[in-house]
Structure formats: structure tokens, C-alpha cells
Amino acid sequence: MRTAYSVETVRAAERELMARLPEGALMQRAAAGLAAACADLLGRVYGSRVVLLVGSGDNGGDALYAGARLARRGAGVAAVLLAPERTHTGGLAALRRAGGTAVLAGAAEELIPRSDLVVDGIVGIGGTGGLRPEAAALVAVVERSRAAVVAVDLPSGVEADSGEVRGAAVRADVTVTFGTHKPGLLIDPAREYAGSVRLVDIGLELPEEAELEALQDVDVARLLPMPSAESDKYRRGVVGIAAGSARYPGAAVLAVAGALRGGAGAVRYVGPAGDEVLARFPETLVSDVGPRKAGRVQAWVVGPGAGDHADVVAEVLEEDVPVLVDADGLRLADRDAVRGRTAPTLMTPHAGEAAALLGVRREEIEAGRLAAVRELAGAYRATVLLKGATTLVAEPGGGAAVRVNATGTPWLATAGSGDVLSGLAGSLLACGLDGRDAGSVAAYLHGLAGRFAAQGAPTVAHAVADALGAAWRGVFSPTRPTR
């Protein structure tokens, strides 16, 4: 499990550790890890040209001490000081003793284009509200250069706790983060600025409950439902799919496709696309009598391609089993009906649907995805899976860590892909997983299936469904196709 902690939690852990260590020891640990990452990126340190962008905080101190280590190995290191009067004194002295130099910000225009590596130590994890103009001007110079960029702890201009980016920010090739991941390194839009993230263990003792967590193969493998010798199709779980319409029969077919590959023993389909579903998947149990009379299920999926059938959505929400609400169902579901449910509810909006539910602009959701998924989960008293390049899964009440998933590929942004995800997650609900586990495991497998289906080229939703078996097997013997 990969975990991320808030700035407040990290600061508290740092203070506790520093109280037990000699003065400056913690910064030296961070600087050693940072210098090693820089050396790996450079390949050949001796004779390389390194520019440090140094702000006033400990972040700048880390950069200076790392720069001193590189200078002792023969690199030409120059520190650009953005706040000369507040530069870390010890770090600056160490750099100069090692043969490095310090210059003011005005010299950056000449130095950065000739450098092999730029180390971003402008702002640390406490930075909020965007970069100041002088720093933003330096970022523009870096973007025009060909130098590799290493960010210290997280890219400057990125907000550590929220993942928001308010204006100019450093785009790093590598981010070296200390002690633990920060939420902004795992979620969009900040994640796109971090590049490859390298975690350096500096000995922090962190609480068990994280702010954010990301499942890995071993976690998904542990959660996946596996049949036993005594299993039959009903004991494995039955998932109901109430989806599709005369206009959108394909949504029903794709939701069923996902559900059939999600571990449940049987899939019941209710809706007007029964002929289309049976033509593709004859193993489906098809009914036209409505959800309430369709037969026993352990979970329902409602909404994909449902058009304006609000009565079907309302009927499903009255059922005392877990319900996944997606697509048109999100628009048609009565908020009070969702809030009043006693059985679990999993909602799966994309950014546009989340914006409509919260009454805000889509851009607000995309800029603050972590805040949005938490707000929506609280407003509906439901588990919410917010789809996107990084999918977020939040529970109401804020007690559990938000789950983040980034296994997907941009090629998953294709019509019907979300219907496959809904069916898959609904099947996992029917197998007994709770909303948080069903949503995050489904997102993980769906993302892997997207990679298998795409192999770096355009794909289609039914191919993603077909690749779910390979994704399922892949978490037990990992193989990673290209994005």
C-alpha cells in the first residue's frame, strides 16, 4: 500500500524525530537521498553543470546540502538565491566549502540554459497560493531550457495537501520526496507536475491512518473474491444491471460485459436492451419485469444509458442491497433517497457529472479533485468514485483514507469505458466487497485492462472489458503494458 500524509502530520513527525537526533541530522539524511537521485539522473556527475533554485525554507537547505555533495564529486554547482537574506546559512556555507557558488536571481537567465540539471528548492511542502512573480519567472526560464529537473519534496507551485496548482509551477522529471508521499504527488492536477517520484526514507514515524492511500498489486490480490470448492453461482453473488434504453442499448451491453468479469456468479439484466445483451452474452439472466420482481441479487448497478427512466432508478434505490449509481442514474437519483439508504451506495461520476451534482463548474472539480470527492461523499452520504486520470474513492464522514488509483491510460477516455467500470464494480459489490474496496479494486483492474487493451494505441470499451481477465491475472503475476 502506498500512503500519503498531510503537511500537518509530516511536520509533527519531523519535530518528534528531530528532538531525538543531533541538530541538522534530518536535513543531512534528506540531502543524501536527494544528491543520490540527482547523480542517478545525471549519470556522470564529474563535469556536469548543476543549478540550484534556492528559496528561504528548509527545502532550500536540502538543495544546498545536496549541491555540496555533488560539487565534491566534481560537478559545477551554482545556487540561485531567491531570498539571500533568508537563505539557509549552514547549507550555503557547505556549498561554498565544496567549491560551489551562489548568485542572485538575475543570473539565472544565463546559467539555466547552460545547465545539465536544475534542482527545484524554491518552496517546500508548506507553500500555498501559487508562486511569487520572481519565482514564476524562474520557472519560465527552466521550461525553456533542456535541463533535467529534480524537485525537492514536491514541485514548487504545487499544493501538497490538495494537489491544486494555482498558476505557474515547476514541471519536474523526478521528484524526491522525504519520509512519505504527499497527497499532491498522487492526485491530479499536481501529479502531472511531479514526474517520477522517488521516496527517501528519513526515519519518520507516522500514524497508521493516512490521508491518502493507493492500492498495489498485493493489496488488490488480497481483496479479489476467489471461489472455493463449495461455491456455486449463487453463493458467489448475483449482480443486477438496470441499464440501457432504446437510444443507448450499448451501455447495457458494456455494463454487463464488465459485470460478467467481476467475480460474481451470475448477472441479471433488467431493461429494454435484453435482446442486445443476450445476443452478446447468452449467459445473462434477462428479465423485463422491473428490478423489484427480477429475482434475488446481492447488488444493483443502475444508470448507464438509462435515459430518463427515473422510476427505475428510484425502484433500485429502494432495494436493501448495495447499489452503484452511474451516468444517467446520477442525474435521476433523488438526493434524499440516496442519503436515506441504509445499505451501501457507490456513486461513480466523472468531473462533469460531479460538477452538476454539486452545482459548480467542471473546472472547479478538476482543479480541486480531492476536495470535490470528499464534499460529494458527504453531501450524499455515499461512497463516491470520482473518475479521471487519477481516480479517487472517498467515503462519507472522512474517517478512512481517500483511495487514489493511477493504473489507467489516457486511451481509457473513450465512449462506454465507464459503463464497463460500473458493471465491474457492481459485480465486486455483489461478491461482498464494501463500497470503498469495490470501487478502488474495480478502478485498479479497469486501468490495467485499459493498458492491456490499448498497448499504447487507441482502443474501445468492449476491448477493455475483454482485457479484464488479463488484468485480474496480472495482479498475481505483474506485467505492465505501455500506457
Long-range contacts (C-beta under 8 A, 24 or more apart in sequence): 1-213, 1-214, 1-215, 1-216, 1-219, 2-181, 2-186, 2-213, 2-214, 2-216, 3-180, 3-181, 3-206, 3-210, 3-212, 3-213, 3-214, 3-401, 4-180, 4-181, 4-182, 4-183, 4-185, 4-186, 4-210, 4-211, 4-212, 4-213, 4-214, 4-404, 5-180, 5-181, 5-182, 5-183, 5-206, 5-207, 5-210, 5-211, 5-212, 6-160, 6-161, 6-182, 6-183, 6-211, 7-125, 7-126, 7-160, 7-161, 7-182, 9-206, 9-207, 9-211, 10-125, 10-179, 10-180, 10-182, 10-204, 10-206, 11-126, 13-179, 13-204, 13-205, 13-206, 14-179, 14-204, 16-205, 17-202, 17-203, 17-204, 17-205, 24-90, 26-202, 26-203, 27-58, 27-61, 27-62, 27-65, 27-91, 28-65, 29-178, 29-200, 29-202, 29-203, 30-62, 30-65, 30-178, 30-200, 30-202, 31-61, 31-62, 31-65, 31-66, 31-68, 31-69, 32-66, 32-69, 33-176, 33-178, 33-198, 33-200, 33-201, 33-202, 34-62, 34-63, 34-66, 34-119, 34-150, 34-152, 34-176, 34-200, 35-65, 35-66, 35-67, 35-69, 35-70, 37-150, 37-174, 37-176, 37-198, 37-200, 38-66, 38-70, 38-117, 38-119, 38-150, 39-70, 39-73, 41-117, 41-148, 41-150, 41-173, 41-174, 42-75, 42-116, 42-117, 42-148, 45-70, 45-73, 45-74, 45-75, 46-73, 46-74, 46-75, 47-74, 47-75, 47-76, 48-75, 48-76, 48-116, 48-117, 49-75, 49-76, 49-78, 49-114, 49-115, 49-116, 49-117, 50-75, 50-76, 50-77, 50-78, 50-115, 50-116, 50-117, 50-118, 50-119, 51-77, 51-78, 51-79, 51-80, 51-108, 51-111, 51-112, 51-115, 51-117, 51-118, 51-119, 51-147, 52-77, 52-78, 52-79, 52-80, 52-95, 52-118, 52-119, 52-121, 53-80, 53-82, 53-108, 53-118, 53-119, 53-120, 53-121, 53-122, 53-135, 53-138, 53-142, 53-156, 54-79, 54-80, 54-81, 54-82, 54-87, 54-88, 54-121, 54-122, 55-82, 55-83, 55-121, 55-122, 55-123, 55-124, 55-135, 55-156, 56-82, 56-83, 56-86, 56-87, 56-88, 57-88, 57-123, 57-124, 57-126, 58-88, 58-124, 59-121, 59-122, 59-123, 59-124, 59-125, 59-152, 59-153, 60-87, 60-88, 60-91, 60-121, 60-122, 61-88, 61-90, 61-91, 61-121, 62-91, 62-121, 62-152, 62-153, 62-178, 63-91, 63-119, 63-120, 63-121, 63-152, 64-88, 64-91, 64-92, 64-94, 64-95, 64-121, 65-90, 65-91, 65-94, 65-95, 66-119, 66-152, 67-95, 67-98, 67-100, 67-119, 68-94, 68-95, 68-97, 68-98, 68-100, 69-98, 71-95, 71-98, 71-99, 71-100, 72-98, 72-99, 77-101, 78-102, 78-103, 78-107, 78-111, 79-103, 80-104, 80-105, 80-107, 80-108, 80-111, 80-138, 81-105, 82-122, 82-134, 82-135, 82-138, 105-134, 105-137, 105-138, 108-138, 108-141, 109-141, 112-138, 112-141, 112-142, 112-145, 112-147, 113-141, 113-144, 113-145, 113-146, 113-147, 115-145, 115-147, 116-147, 116-148, 117-147, 117-148, 117-149, 117-150, 118-142, 118-145, 118-147, 118-148, 118-149, 118-150, 119-149, 119-150, 119-152, 120-149, 120-150, 120-151, 120-152, 120-155, 120-156, 120-170, 120-172, 121-152, 122-156, 122-170, 123-156, 123-157, 124-152, 124-153, 125-153, 125-154, 125-160, 125-182, 126-160, 127-156, 127-157, 127-158, 127-159, 127-160, 128-159, 129-166, 130-157, 130-166, 130-167, 130-168, 131-156, 131-157, 131-167, 131-168, 131-169, 135-168, 136-167, 136-168, 139-168, 139-169, 139-170, 140-168, 142-170, 143-171, 148-173, 148-174, 149-173, 149-174, 149-195, 150-174, 150-175, 150-176, 151-175, 151-176, 151-194, 151-195, 152-176, 153-177, 153-178, 153-182, 154-182, 154-184, 154-185, 154-190, 154-194, 155-190, 155-193, 155-194, 157-193, 158-184, 158-190, 158-193, 158-194, 159-184, 159-190, 160-184, 161-211, 162-368, 162-370, 162-371, 163-187, 163-188, 163-189, 163-190, 163-191, 163-368, 163-369, 163-370, 164-189, 164-190, 164-367, 164-368, 165-189, 165-190, 165-193, 165-367, 169-193, 171-195, 174-198, 176-200, 178-202, 178-204, 179-203, 179-204, 179-206, 180-204, 180-206, 180-210, 181-212, 183-211, 183-212, 183-370, 186-212, 186-214, 186-390, 186-404, 186-406, 187-212, 187-369, 187-370, 187-390, 187-392, 187-404, 188-366, 188-369, 188-388, 188-389, 188-390, 189-366, 189-367, 189-369, 191-389, 191-390, 191-406, 192-389, 209-400, 209-401, 210-401, 211-401, 211-402, 212-370, 212-401, 212-402, 212-403, 212-404, 213-401, 213-402, 213-403, 213-404, 214-403, 214-404, 214-405, 214-406, 215-403, 215-405, 215-440, 215-441, 215-444, 217-474, 217-475, 217-476, 217-478, 220-441, 220-444, 220-445, 220-475, 221-475, 221-476, 223-433, 223-437, 223-441, 224-263, 224-441, 224-472, 224-475, 225-263, 225-428, 225-431, 225-432, 225-433, 227-265, 231-265, 232-265, 233-265, 233-266, 234-265, 234-266, 235-265, 236-263, 236-264, 236-265, 236-266, 236-431, 237-263, 237-264, 237-265, 237-266, 237-298, 237-299, 237-427, 237-430, 237-431, 237-432, 238-264, 238-265, 238-266, 238-267, 238-268, 238-285, 238-295, 238-296, 238-297, 238-298, 238-430, 239-264, 239-266, 239-267, 239-268, 239-297, 239-298, 239-299, 239-300, 239-301, 239-423, 239-426, 239-427, 239-429, 239-430, 240-267, 240-268, 240-269, 240-270, 240-291, 240-294, 240-297, 240-299, 240-300, 240-301, 240-316, 240-426, 241-267, 241-268, 241-269, 241-270, 241-271, 241-300, 241-301, 241-423, 241-426, 242-270, 242-271, 242-291, 242-300, 242-301, 242-302, 242-303, 242-306, 242-312, 242-313, 242-316, 243-269, 243-271, 243-273, 243-301, 243-302, 243-303, 243-304, 243-305, 243-306, 243-419, 243-422, 244-271, 244-272, 244-273, 244-276, 244-277, 244-304, 244-305, 244-306, 245-271, 245-272, 245-273, 245-305, 245-306, 245-307, 245-309, 246-272, 246-307, 247-305, 247-307, 248-304, 248-305, 248-306, 248-307, 249-273, 249-276, 249-305, 250-276, 250-305, 250-416, 250-419, 251-304, 251-305, 251-306, 251-327, 251-416, 251-419, 252-276, 252-277, 252-304, 252-305, 253-277, 253-280, 253-281, 253-462, 254-304, 254-416, 254-419, 254-420, 254-423, 254-461, 254-462, 254-465, 255-301, 255-304, 255-305, 255-419, 255-420, 255-422, 255-423, 255-426, 256-280, 256-281, 256-284, 256-423, 257-281, 257-420, 257-423, 257-462, 257-465, 257-466, 258-419, 258-420, 258-421, 258-422, 258-423, 258-424, 258-425, 258-426, 258-427, 258-446, 258-465, 258-468, 259-301, 259-423, 259-424, 259-426, 259-427, 260-284, 260-423, 260-427, 261-424, 261-427, 261-465, 261-468, 261-469, 261-472, 262-423, 262-424, 262-425, 262-426, 262-427, 262-428, 262-430, 262-431, 262-442, 262-468, 263-427, 263-428, 263-431, 264-298, 264-427, 264-428, 264-430, 264-431, 267-423, 267-427, 268-294, 268-295, 268-297, 270-294, 270-312, 271-306, 271-312, 273-305, 290-315, 291-315, 291-316, 291-319, 292-318, 292-319, 297-321, 297-430, 298-322, 298-429, 298-430, 298-431, 298-432, 299-323, 299-324, 299-426, 299-427, 299-429, 299-430, 300-324, 300-426, 301-326, 301-422, 301-423, 301-425, 301-426, 302-326, 302-329, 303-327, 303-328, 303-329, 303-330, 303-332, 303-333, 303-422, 304-328, 304-329, 304-418, 304-419, 304-422, 304-423, 305-419, 306-332, 308-332, 317-341, 317-345, 319-343, 322-346, 322-429, 322-430, 322-435, 322-438, 324-348, 324-422, 324-425, 324-426, 324-429, 324-438, 325-382, 326-418, 326-419, 326-422, 327-353, 327-418, 327-419, 327-422, 330-356, 330-357, 331-356, 335-379, 335-380, 338-380, 338-381, 338-382, 339-380, 339-381, 339-382, 341-381, 341-382, 344-382, 344-383, 344-429, 344-434, 344-435, 345-380, 345-381, 345-382, 345-383, 345-435, 346-382, 346-383, 346-384, 346-385, 346-425, 346-429, 346-435, 346-438, 346-439, 347-376, 347-380, 347-382, 347-383, 347-384, 347-385, 348-384, 348-385, 348-387, 348-418, 348-421, 348-422, 348-425, 348-439, 349-376, 349-384, 349-385, 349-386, 349-387, 350-386, 350-387, 350-388, 350-418, 351-386, 351-387, 351-388, 354-384, 354-386, 370-402, 373-402, 374-398, 374-402, 382-435, 383-434, 383-435, 383-436, 383-439, 385-425, 385-439, 385-440, 385-442, 385-443, 387-418, 387-421, 387-443, 391-440, 391-443, 391-447, 393-436, 393-439, 393-440, 393-443, 395-435, 395-436, 400-436, 403-436, 403-439, 403-440, 405-440, 405-443, 405-444, 405-447, 406-447, 407-443, 407-444, 407-446, 407-447, 407-448, 407-451, 408-443, 408-446, 408-447, 408-450, 408-451, 409-447, 409-450, 409-451, 409-454, 409-483, 410-483, 411-450, 411-453, 411-454, 411-457, 411-458, 411-459, 411-483, 412-446, 412-447, 412-450, 412-454, 412-459, 412-464, 414-458, 414-459, 414-460, 414-461, 415-461, 416-460, 416-461, 416-462, 417-446, 417-450, 417-461, 417-464, 419-461, 420-446, 420-461, 420-462, 420-464, 420-465, 420-468, 421-446, 423-465, 424-468, 444-475, 445-471, 445-472, 445-475, 446-471, 448-474, 448-475, 451-480, 451-481, 451-482, 451-483, 452-481, 454-481, 454-482, 454-483, 455-481, 455-482, 456-481, 456-482, 456-483
